[in-house]
Amino acid sequence: MNILTFRLGGEALAIPAEYLREILELVPTTRVPQSGSFATGLINVRGVVVPLADLRVALRIPHSPNTEDTRMLVLDVRIGDEKTTVAVLAEQVEEVTTIDRSSIGDVPPVGSPWPSEFVSGVGQHKDTFVMFPDLDMIFKTYSAADAANEKVPA
C-alpha cells in the first residue's frame, strides 16, 4: 500500500496516498468565527475554498507552533456518502513510500495515547511505529458535532 508519512507533535503518522491531492507550504488562513478547535479556518486552493482542520485536536496530540517544515496536506475524505476536500496541518512531511498491509495491526487496547475510535491501525515502517488516523471517521464525527453545534467528547 502506498502511504504518506508525516509528523505531528513528534508522533509518526501515515495515511494512504490515495487520500492525498497535494502538499502545500503554509498559505494564508481565514479564521472562521465561533468555530471549534478542530476546523478553525478556510484556505484557498487554486480558487476553491477548503476547510483547514487540525488532526492534533482529534488525536489528542499536543499543539506546537508552525515552523518552516509545517505543511498543509490537501486530502479527499468521505463524510457520509460524499467525498469532500479538506486540508490538515502536518508539522513535517517525510515521504511517500510503501508499506505491507500485513504489517498494520489494531491499536493496542492498553497503552495507546490516541482515541481508538479515530485510529484505524498501527504499522511498523522502517525502525518506527506509525499511526494510521481514520480520516473518514474523524471528519464524520467532527462534522456531525459542528452541525449539531456540540463538542466532541474527549
N, C-alpha and C positions, 0 to 999 in steps of 0.2 A: 504494500500500500504506500502511495506517495504521501508524504506529510510535510508540513511546515513546522519547524521547531522555533520557539521563541521563549523569552523570559519575562516574568512578571514577579516583582518582589523577590528576586533571586530564585524563584521556582522555575523549573523547566517544564514547558507546556508544548503540546503538539496538537495540530488539527489536520484533518485530511486536506490535502492540497486542492481537492475538488471544490472546497468552500471558498478558496481564495480567488478574488478577482484581480487585486493589485495591492502593492505595498506603497504607501505614500510617506514622504517626510511630513513632519508636522505642518498642518495648514491652519489658517485662522478658524476658530470655532465660535459659532454664535450660541451664546448661553440661552437656555430655554427657561423662562421664569417659572418658579414653583415646580420645577422638575425634581425628581428624586436624585439620589446619588449614583444610580446606575446609568441612566441615559440623560446626560446633563446638557447636551448641545447638539448642534447640527453643523455639518461641514458641506462644502460644495465640491462635488467630484464631477468634473467635466460638465458643469451645468445642471447636475442633478443634486437635489437636497438629500443628504444621507444622515440618519441619526448616528451619533457617536456614543458608544457605551464603554463602560469600564468594567471589564471582567473581574477585576480585583474585588469589587463590591460583592458580586455573587459568590466568588470563591473564597472570600474572607482572607484575602492576601493583603498585607499592609501596603498602604499607598506610599509611593516615593515620588519625588519631583521628576519632571521630564528632564532628559539630558539630550546631548547631541545624538545619542543612539536610539532615542524614542521614535517609534514609527506608528503609523495608523494602518491597520490591516482592513481592507475593504473586502467584505465577505458576503456571500449569498447564503442565507439561512432560511429554514422553514419555520413559519409561525402559523400553526394550524395547517391549513391546506395551501397556504400561499407562500411563494418564495419571495423573500424580502432582502434588499440590500442594506447592510449595516456596516458600520466601521467600529473597530475596537482598538484600544491602545496596546502596544507591545513595547516594553521597556528596552528590549533588544531582540532583533530578528537574527536567528542563527543560520538556518539553511533549509532548503527543500531537499529532502532525502527520502529514502525508502526504509520501511520497517516491515518485518514479517508479522502478519496479523496474529500468528500463534504466540508471539511474544507479548501480546497485550492481554492483560488479565483484569479481573474485577478489582475494585478498590477494597483493600482490607477493611473488615468491619471495626477493627480497633487500631488506633494509632494514626489515622489519617486526619490531617488538619482541614481537609476540604469537605464541604457538604456532599454527601454521597449521591444525592438526587441530581447534582449538577456535574457529575464526573462519570463519563462512560467507560473509563478504564485507565489502567496504568501500564506502561510498557517500558522495556529496557532498550535504550538506544545508546550505542557506544558504551561508555562507562557509567551512565547515569540513568535514573528512572525519569520518565516523562509522564506527565498527567495529561489525559485527553479530556478537556471540558466537553460536556454535552451541550453544544451551542444551541441546538434546536430547543432543548428543554429550558435552558437559561432564558432565552429570548421569549419563549412561550409564557413562562412563569412571570417574568418581569413585565411583559406586555399586558397580561391579564391583570396584574396588580395595578399598573398605570391606568388601565381602562376603568377599573373599579375605584381608583384613587386610594389604594391601600398600600401598606408596607408589606414587603415580602418577609416572612418570618426568618429570623436569623438562626 
